[in-house]
């Protein structure tokens, strides 16, 4: 990614002054600001980058027209399908499709692992649904053909590899793997527990993972029991 000038704008009149981020569901998506660029992410698909531009005010909304993205930010109550709520709505138009959600002041924050989980949330949910029992996500990685791969570990210690097709909702395969045959990327330091899939687990050192303002699960510290 090249660096775009991010400090040449008078942001005093913007509805949300940078840094800000936006997120939505069905499918999960997120928009971040990085080095003066808008970075649009969807589960299992390549990132889309567009240079940050000053918005035009239209109908009470800030409209950022920066091909291939069109971002509309408006001060109005919004709600995502996953239950997130906010006071500023966001709508991204890209490649003939509209992605609705909420915009929030500040940077998205969180660890690298938390960001990886949020980006792959559709694949995570599809793999857990296919598995049919509570499991920790122990790794998220790219597979061939644009697929998203996941390592999963159940309560009894069984290890599985799941791959979701590009877009995240369709499962390509779910295979049990012998621990000795597991690749290192399948059993990384990640220990993500999806909220609502398994009984809530809280312990010291666990990190909440958010999509927008909604907690979608926790990254468990090594001492946290599952």
N, C-alpha and C positions, 0 to 999 in steps of 0.2 A: 504494500500500500504506500503510495506517495503521501507526503504531508501537504495538506491544504492549509492556507492561511485561515486561522480560526479567530483571530483577534481584530480583524478589520471591519467588523460589523458593530453598529450601534444597536445593542440589544435591549435598550431601556424600554422600548415600546412593545417588545414581544410578550405574548401571553405567558410563555415560559422561557426564561433566559437560560442559555446553556450553562452548565451541563444539564441535560434532561434525557430521559429514555422513555420508550413506549413499549407496550406488550399487549398481546391478545391471545385468544384461544381458537380452537377448531378451524384450522390447525394452529398449533402454538407458533407464535412469531414474536420477535423482539427487535427493536430498533435502538441502537446505541450511537453515541457520538464518539469518534476516536480520531484524534489528530486532525480535526477539521473536516471529517467525513461522516456522513450518515452510513451506518453499517446495518443492513437489513438481514435478519437471520430467520430461517424456517427449519423445522426439524428435518434432518437428513438431506438437506439441499444446500448447494453452494451459497456462500454469502454474496450479497449484492451491495456494492459500494457506490455511493454518489456523493459528489462534493457538497459540502454545506453551503447554503446560499441564504441570503436574507429573505424573509417571507413577505408576501403581499397580503394585505388585509382584505378579506372578502366575506361579507355576511357575518361579520363578527369573529371570523376564524383567521388564523395565520395559515397561509398556504405556501408551502415550500415546493417550488417546481424545479426539480433537479433530476433530469432524465438519468436513468430510467424510472425514477421514483417520483411520486407526487404525494406529499405528506400534508394532511390537513389537521391542524390542532385547534380545538375549540373549547372554551370554558363552559362546560356543561357536565352534568352528572353522567357517569358512564359505569357500565358493569360488564365484566367479561363472563364467558360461559363457565369458567372455573370458579366464579364467585368473587373475583377481585372487583373492588370498587374504587372510584376516583372522582375527582372534581373537574378533570380535563379529559376530553375525549381525543382519540387519535384515529385517523383513517389513512391507510396507505393504499395507493393504487399502483399496481405493478403488473405488467404483462396481461392486462385485461381483467385482472381480478382485484377485488377490494378486500382489505384486511382491517377489521375494526377492533378497537381496544381502548386502552387508557394511556395517557401520558403522565409522567411523574417527574417532579423536580429532583435534581441531583443525579449522580451516577448510579448505575445499577448495583455496583459493588459486589461483594461476595467473593469467594475463592474461585480459582480456575476450575476446580471440580464442580462447584455449584453452577457456574456458567455452562459447563458441559452438560450437566443434567437438565438445566432449563432449556437449552437448545435442542436436546434430544427427547423432550418430554413425551411427544406422541409415540416415539419408538419405545420408550420405557413402559408406557401404559399398555401398548399393544403386546409387548413381550410378557409382562406380568400377567395380563389377561390370558394369554396363550398358555403360560405355565400353570395358572390356576391355583397357586398357593403363594403365601408370603415369601419374599426373597429379598436379599440385599443385592443391589446393583454394585458389582465389584470392578467394573471397567466399562468404558464407552469409547469406541474407536471406529474408524472408517473401514469398511469392507469393500470388496470389488463391486463394480457396477453401481456405485453411488449408495450402496447399502450402509446402514448403521449397525454396527455390532455391539452386543452387550454381553458381559459376563454376569451371571446370576448365581447366588449361593443361597440355598434353602436352609431352614432351621436345622435340618438333620445333617448339614454339611455337604449335600449333593451340589455339584457344580454343573451349570448349563451354559451353553453358548446360544444366543438368539441373534438373528439377523433380520432387520426390518428393511423393506424396500424403500427406495427414495420417496420421501414424503412421510414415511414413518408408520402409516396405519396398517400396512399389509405385511404379514410375517413371511419371510422367505424360508426360514428353517429354525427349529428349536431342537438342539441335540444335547444329550447328557455327555459330559466330558470327564474322563478319569483325571483326578488331580495331577498325576504325574505327567499327563499329556497336555495340561493347560498351558497356553502361551502366557508369558509375563504380562501382556497387556490385558488379559482377562481377569487377572487377580492383582490389580494395582492397589494402592492405598485407599482407593475410594470405597466407602461403605455407605451407600445411599439407601435409605428406607423411605419409600413413598408413603405419604400421608393417606390414610383411608384404606390402604391395602393390607396393612398389618396393624395390630394394636399400637397405639401411640407410645413411642419410646423416647424418653427424655433422660439425659444424664449430663453431667458436667463435661464440657468440651464439645458437645454436639452443636453443629451449625445448621441453623434454619436455612432452607433453600426456598427462594421466592420466585414466583412468576408475577411480575408487577408487584403488587402489595400483598398477594396471597401466599401463605406458606404452603408449599406443595410436598414437603417432606424434610428429612434431616440427614445430614452427613454425620454419621456416628464416629466418635473417637474410638481408638482401638480398645479402650477399656469399657466401652458401652456394650452391654449385652444385647443379643438379638434372640 
